[in-house]
Amino acid sequence: GYTYQIDEYPALVQGSGAAAAICAQLERIGERPGRYDAVVLVRGGGSQLDLSAFDTYQLGLAVARAGVPVLAGLGHERNVSLTDLLCHHSLKTPTKVAAFLVEHNRQFEEGLLRTVGRL
């Protein structure tokens, strides 16, 4: 029953210019302080070469400097990218990121309800 406001910031996620495109979108998001609680980077799976944009210094630095937590759901099971290591939380698929967010909110709500009950 939770609702989320989602703004999409599409970018190339593989190939030449992908890291720069993702960084540009992270920069756009950063220009709106206080608007977002988190950023979620998602894409479907692919080969190690397909995911190479997520192993660049440029993108790693942008993720580390983001003003809000960055969650990654990059759709790979075996490999760990630099982005996975530098983000707030890394999950293996976009679906698992969504489940993580719902569970996070459920736990927060339950904590609030326990506190209200004690009051």
HELIX and SHEET records of a PDB file:
HELIX    1   1 ALA A   18  GLY A   30  1                                  13    
HELIX    2   2 SER A   52  ASP A   55  5                                   4    
HELIX    3   3 TYR A   57  ARG A   65  1                                   9    
HELIX    4   4 LEU A   82  LEU A   86  1                                   5    
HELIX    5   5 PRO A   94  ARG A  118  1                                  25    
SHEET    1   A 3 VAL A  39  VAL A  42  0                                        
SHEET    2   A 3 VAL A  70  GLY A  73  1                                        
SHEET    3   A 3 HIS A  89  LEU A  91  1                                        
END                                                                             
